[in-house]
């Protein structure tokens, strides 16, 4: 399904880190942020429809994919704020559209609310937003630090299970697709860095998001899979976002799970393409 001929794999060096990203298309730039345990690979089939009208950049956040995995790094809100600013400065991008998913949601929203002059449009997919989290999120954080369980969670078997648990169309997570998600985590340090990201974002940062979000005036698009077993309260979360941002346009997809980019990538790509091409 991937239209790989139009997607380039690139890297930059930033403060001693290697940041890997995928890039396609021309026009107004859009940054795509993934969550746990994925990477820019999650967006591979979403990017081609978007690239018809925009320059699309899908970043591997540090500790994920082909980007650096340093166990000593904090993976905090402020850490990722510096990463996004550094990426945009290096690519000479002054203003960008932003689409976020899962853990990339709070990372991206926190950055956007601190740098409103740098963002033109915001799209939210199945993601965390507010300080209150579901029992599934609490269980996930516990699993990421519990001896034994954490090692299974970051193993090929654990990561494959997570991806298949998070989609409606299980056949889309083939052995080859699953391998692309777990193969970046070979060494013990790689896996420890991945696990550290699960608890790096502070409650204080989520509280700042909750306080500042109603002040956001840019166009906002919400697209989420209703059958989300990883974030089972995503519908309530997005209803609260809609209350905070009445101008947001919301689409709930009944046949998609948490990883809706794997369930219906072309549909997601076309909807995001329409949104980010609006001026």
N, C-alpha and C positions, 0 to 999 in steps of 0.2 A: 504493500500500500504506500510505502514511503516514496515520495518524489525526491530522492536523494540528489538528483542532478542539480537542483537549484538551492541546495542547502550546503553551506560551507562550514567546516569545523575549524575554529580559530582559537588562539590563546593569547593572553597578554600577561606580563609580569607586573605585579602590584605589591610593593613593599615586601618583597621576598616571597610572595605567593604566586603560584601559577593559577590563573583563572581561565577555564575553558568555556567556550560558548559556541552555539550554532547560530548562523546568520543566513538570512534569505531576503530577497526583495530589495526594493528601493522606495524612497519616499519618507514620510514622517516616521520616526523610529518608535518601535514598541518593544518593551522589555517584558519577557515572560519569566516568572519565578515559580519554580517547582517547590515541593515539600519533601517530607520523609516517606520512603527511603529512595526517592526517585532522583531525576537529574534532567538535563535538557532533553534527554532521549524521550521523556514523557510527551514532549511537544512536537515530535518529529512529523506526525501526520496532521497536526493542527496548523503548522507553519505554512505549507504551500498555499492554501486559500487566502491566508492573511497577507502573504507576500505579493499577491496581485496588486495590492494598493499601498503597502507599507514596508519599511525596512524592519524586519522582525529579528530580534536578538533573544535567544533562549540561553540563559546563564546556568552553568553548573555552580551552585553556591559552594563556598569552601566547605570541605569535608564530604562533598558529594561528587559523583561522576568522575570526571577527569581533572577536576580542580584539586589543589593541594589539600592534604589531610593532616593537619598538625594537632596533635593531642593537647599541646600547651595552649592553643587558642581558646578564647572564651566562648565564642559563638553566641554572643549576647546581642541585644537590640543595637547597642552602640557599635559593636564590631561590624555587624552587617550594614549599618548606616554608612560606615567608612568604606566598606567594600563597594556598595552601590555608587557612592559619590566618586570613588576612585575609578570605577569602570566608566562612568559617564565622562569624567574628565579626560581619561586616556583616549576614549573614542570621540572626543570633541563634540559631545551631545549636550545641548543646553536644556532641552525640554523633551519629555518622553511620555508616551502612553505606557500604562502598566497593567499587566494581567497577572493575577496571583492565585496560587492553589495551596491548600494544606498549610504546612509550616511557613511557606513562602508568603502566605497572607499577612499574618501579623508583622513579619519582617518588612514587607513592602508597604503596608499601610502605615506603620510607624515611621518609615522613611518619608513617605508622601506627606504626612501631616507635619513633619518638621521642615519639609522643603516644598511647599505648595507652588512656588514659582517654577519648579522644575518638572511638574507633571501636568499633562493636558487631559487625559482620560484615565479612568480606573475601572477595571473589570475584576469582579470577585467570582471565583469558582468555589468548589467545596473547600471551605477554609475555616480556621479559627479567627475570631475577631475580638471577643470580649473576655474579661477576666474569669467569668464563670465557665467552667468546663464540664463536660459530661463524664460519667463514670468510665467510659471507654478511654478517654484521654488520660484520666488518672491511672487507669490500669496500664496503659502504654508507657507512661513515665515510670511507673513502678517496675515494669518489665525491663526497662532500659538500664536500671541500676541494680536489679536483683541478681545475685550470683547464680550462675548456671543459666537462668532464664534469659539474661541479657546476651549471653553468648549464642544461644539458639536463635534469638530474635535477629541477630546480625549475620547469621549463617546463610549460605545459599538456600537451605530448606526453609528457614524462617522468613527470608525476604521473598521467596517465591510464594509462600503461603500468604504473606501480607498482600502481595499484588493480586492474587486470585481472590482473596477474601474481599478486596476492595472494588471488584468489578461485577457487573451483572452478566456480561458476556465472557464467561470463563475461557472459551475457546480462543479469545484474542490474546490471552497470556500463554503463548506457546513456550516450549522449552527454550527456544532461541531468544524470545522476548525476555523471559525471566532471566536468562543468563546475562543479558545486557544490563539488567538492573543490579545483579549481585556481583558481577565480575570486577567492578572497581574496588571491592573490599577484600583484598587478598591477605594482607598482613594483619597482625594483632593490633598494631597502631592505627591502621586504616579503620578497622572495625570499632576500636575505642573512640576514634574521632567521630564517626557516624553516631554512635550511641550518645556521645556527649551533647550533640546538638538537640537531643530530645528534651533536655532539661536546661538549656542555656538561656532561654528567654524568660525574663523575670516578670512576676505579677505586676510590678510597678510599671513596666512598659505597656502591658495590656490595659492597665488603668489609665495611662496617658492616652491610649487609643480611644478608649471609651469616652473620655472627657472631650477630646478634640474632634472626633469624627463628625458630630453634627455641624461643624463649621465648614465642612468640605462643600465647595460649590461647583466643582468640575463635573462633567458628565460621568455617570456611574452606571455600569451594566452588571447585573447579577445573573449568573447562569449556574445552576447546580443540579446534580443528580439526586433525586428524592430517595433512592434506595441506598443510602450511605450507611454502611454498617460500621465504618471507622469513626465517622462523626455523626452519630444517630440523631443529634439535635440540630442538624444543619438547617432544617426548615425554620426552626424557631430563631436561630441566629440570623438568618437572612430576613426574617420578618422584623426583627429588631433593627437591622441595618436600614430596611425600608422605612421604618418609623423615624430613625435618625436622619435619613436622607430621602425625603418624600419624592425627590426628582429621579431616583434610581429606577431603572427599568429591570423587571425581574422575570426570569424564565425558569420554571421548574421542570425538569425532564424525568418523567416517570419510569423510563426504561434504562436509567443510568445509575451507577453506584458512585463511590467516592472518586475513583480514577476515571472520570467521565471522558478524559482525553483518550483513554484506551477503549472505552465503550462506544463512543460516537465521535471519533476525531474529526471527520469531515464536516459534520453538522456544527460542532463546536468552532472549528476553524472558520466556517462561513459566517456564523453569528458574530464572532470576534472581528472578522474582517469587515463586516458591515459597520460595526460599532466604531472601530478605530479609524475607518475611512471618513467618518463624519467630521465636518469642520464647522 
